[in-house]
C-alpha cells in the first residue's frame, strides 16, 4: 500500500522510468504502460540506505530513477566487493528477479536516490506476451553479463595499478565527469574505490598517491580529477 510520500514520489517520477529516452518500457502499448503506472511504487533512499539486501527475495522489478547505487557482494571473511555501479535510468536486482532467486548482492545508495518498483506478475506477463520487450530484456542481461566477464578477468589478472586505472575509467563511463570534463562525477570513499578494484584500502590509497605524484590525476578529498586520460588508459591497458 502506498503512503502519502510514496504517492507524491510516484506522481513526480514514475513516468521517468516508463517514458525515458532509454527506457525498455517506452515501446510498450498504452494499456501496458497504464497498468505499470497504476501498480508501481516509487520510494526514496538516503545516502547509505540499503535498497535491497543479499539473501532477500526481490519484491518486484526495481528501476533506479535518480541517484547513484553500488552493488556489493560479500566475500571471504565478510569483505565486500563492489560488483557493479548503477546509474539512472536503469534496472537493479533484475538478475534475481528474472531468475526467481534471492538476491546474491546488496544495493546501497551512494547518494540520495529514488527507485520505482514494478509489480512482479505484471512485468512477467508483459515479457511473456511481448517478444520485442523480452528481447530487449535479454539484450540488457547479455550486455551486463559481458561486462561482468570482462571485469572478472581484469580483477584477477591485472596488477594493482591496472585494476585501479580501469576502475577509474569505469566510473567515468558510468557517471561521466563534472563540467571541467576531468573530475569524476561520483565521490567514493577510499574503501569503496578499493572494493571496486579488488584491493585493500591501504593499497588503493598508496596507488592513488602514486598516480597523483606521476601527474595522472589530482586528489581533493573524495574528488578525483583526471589530468591525463591517455596515460590512465595506457596504465589500464598494460595491466
Buried (B, 14 or more C-beta within 10 A) or exposed (E): EEEEEBEEBBEEBBBBBBEBEEBBBEEBEEEBBEBBBEBBBBBBBEEEEBBBEBEEEBEBBBBBBBBBBBBBBBEEEEEBBBBBBBBBBBBBBBBBBBEEEEBBBBBBBBBBBBBBBBBBEBBBEBBEEBEEBEEBBEEBBEEBEEEEEEBEEBBEEBEBBBBBBBBBBBBBEBBEBEEEEBBBBBBBEBBBBBBBBBBBBEBBBBBBEEBBEEEBBBBEEEEBBBBBBEBBBEBBEEB
